[in-house]
Amino acid sequence: MLDIQTAGNAVWDPNSLPRRKSSSTTETATTDLLPPFPLLASDEERERKARTSRPGTYHVVVVPESFSHLPEYIENGPGEEPKDRLSSSLSSVTETDQFTNDREAADPHVVILKRFKDAKRSPSSQCRSPAHSPTSDLCESSLSAATLDATSQDTTDDDPMHDPLESENQDAVLLAHFRDLVWVQLVPAGGIFDIAGGDVLSADVFDREAITFPPLFHAMMAISALSLDQKNGGHNIDGLRYYHQAFLSLQNSIRSDEDLLSDGLFLTHFLLLAYELAVAELNGSNLWSHHVSRILHISSLRRAMFRIERYPSILWWVCTVDLYALLSGAGTGSFVRAAMENSDLLPEPGLFQLPVRLDGYRSVSPEDDRLRVLFRLHHDTFMLAARFGFLAADSRGVSMPVPYAQQDQGRSEAEQLRDALWRVWGSPEAQFMVQAQETLPRALQEILRQSSLLFHTSLLFSHTSLWPGQHLGREAASEEEIHHHAIAILNLAESTMARGKEIGRRFVTFPLFLAGSTVSSSDVKSMVLEMLSGLEAEEFGRNAATTRYILQVVYERQMQQSQDGGPVWGIDWTDLLAAHGLPLVTFG
């Protein structure tokens, strides 16, 4: 600091003289017809006035009312009714305005900040998922309050919810919307999720838990606001506000080990994970992996204490999300790996219990052998798909070019996994189910359809996406085989979508993307884009829209490669996503 010289500086040296300027500049500097800075209404006016003013020091003063509109300052105090709080706030604002006007009139170089406004930022682009181990200490606040404050934003200038009374009205609207529509769109339903067992997850469950666990209420409001925002074409202000409130309130809601085992905490992270997936922002990480890690940690504690998970369908849902993130290269598959290493994380075939939620289905007995066969079929297919994902993850971590010895080892392992998958589906029991699928109860048809979709997705992935340049290798799959699996995926996705949005239709997103990225036919690619557009029109959030955009990027690069005389397979979708920072994390 001793080396800093201020002599002659126009700002810090009071004895320095202003430099001689041209006549035009002097004329401008001496002509100031604008009012004082606090009264200026636009940045253009402030810039013009700044040109006429000698550099100096300005004072910005904040008062308690500057922060009164922020979420953490509008909570009811003990014994304080909203009406009393509102009237008190109004009177204090009036007094502050009078003080502000008097002070600014006396000294134009002092600005009283009437409203503190943080820079508007997207939480997913600014937050960074912390390195949080499932075996860490029993502390929920893995994200520090400072981190949360850094990602919080004030949107009350555009949002009337800073009015407590109006906030209560909006809460009622959002709560009604959650009860009537949102929970149905979020709760895993159909096929494997209906027979996972456990308690029925309904709107009443969320209501009951939210009464005693405030973060869950804020999470419900956040995801309901996101749904309404999409429906009305707004700017998602309410959703972000509630999302941050849910995070902030988590810091104060975990007071004991019992809180870590509560349904409220488990469901809060489920909703916050769904929120992150629905937002689906590009060019920026979000907190989806943090919520996956927390759900894994919480479920481990709950199983250790209660020996069974009350809502296993959520675990199957999270595991499916994590599987597709692993296949796309956006995730590490931590939840899937835990499911493979701990057989009690997901319900084993034969250990699930009925009755379960089978709305509109013919009743299926727990002793029905067909149910057990299909559960085992899905379970084994899922685990083999995960092994394909881990094989691809290992290949992506190898520097290019891949050594021949490692390529041979990868090909050998991939062939073994494909053989195992064909054996699972070639068993007499599986073949009987495929041939008799039209006569199966609807619940069993849904399981078979989900399993078949995963089967074709796994084989298509194993032939095209395990390592860079796989299409061009000496053992590349034929175009006919790739086309066969792609068409099968389209047919299964179309059948799923035709049965209604409530039955797992969101879990066709990644299979459709994979089919569109790997097939050479422009007609098939166009069909995939059209189907994703159909999902986009009915979906919750922007997941399908983001996936469709990424597929368009891949398609355009492939077409450019073809026009330049190169093979379409020269553009690898996994490399393209990684190079451009396009994470693909879907609902399924």
Number of C-alpha atoms within 10 A of each C-alpha: 4 4 5 6 10 12 12 13 13 16 15 14 12 12 11 13 10 11 7 8 10 9 9 8 13 12 12 13 17 10 12 15 8 13 12 15 16 16 13 13 9 8 9 10 14 17 10 14 19 14 13 18 12 11 11 10 10 11 11 10 12 14 14 14 20 17 17 17 21 19 19 12 12 17 12 13 10 6 7 11 10 16 11 12 15 16 11 11 15 13 10 13 17 11 11 18 14 10 13 19 13 11 15 17 14 10 12 15 16 18 18 19 17 18 17 16 16 13 12 11 15 15 22 20 15 15 19 16 16 11 11 14 14 20 11 10 8 15 12 19 14 18 19 13 13 9 13 16 12 15 20 25 21 20 21 18 11 11 13 14 21 18 13 18 14 12 14 13 12 17 19 13 15 23 18 14 19 25 17 12 13 22 19 16 17 17 20 22 22 22 22 24 23 23 26 25 21 20 17 14 18 12 16 10 14 21 18 12 19 21 12 12 22 20 29 29 23 26 28 31 29 28 32 27 29 27 24 22 17 16 12 10 9 12 12 19 19 25 23 24 23 23 25 22 22 23 23 22 16 20 17 12 17 18 12 10 11 9 15 21 18 15 19 24 24 23 22 27 24 24 22 25 22 22 26 22 22 22 18 25 21 17 12 16 20 23 20 23 25 21 21 24 20 21 24 25 20 22 23 22 19 20 15 11 11 11 12 17 23 17 18 23 25 22 24 20 20 23 24 20 24 28 29 25 23 25 29 26 22 22 21 18 24 19 26 26 17 17 19 16 10 11 10 15 22 21 22 13 17 14 12 18 15 18 16 18 19 18 11 8 11 12 15 18 12 17 11 9 12 19 21 16 16 21 24 17 23 22 18 18 21 21 17 19 26 23 20 22 28 21 19 24 21 12 19 18 9 12 8 9 8 13 10 9 9 12 16 11 11 18 19 12 15 20 14 12 19 19 11 15 21 14 12 19 19 12 11 11 15 19 13 12 19 16 9 11 16 10 10 16 15 19 21 24 20 22 22 23 19 22 23 20 22 21 24 21 22 26 21 25 23 23 22 23 25 25 24 22 15 20 23 13 10 7 10 12 16 11 13 10 13 20 18 14 21 27 17 17 25 21 13 19 23 14 13 22 20 11 12 11 15 16 19 23 23 23 22 27 23 23 25 26 25 22 25 27 27 27 24 19 11 12 11 18 22 14 14 26 22 13 20 24 16 14 22 19 11 13 20 24 23 19 25 29 19 23 25 24 14 20 23 18 15 22 22 11 18 23 17 15 16 15 11 9 9 13 16 19 20 16 23 21 25 23 16 15 19 15 9 10 14 19 24 26 29 27 23 21
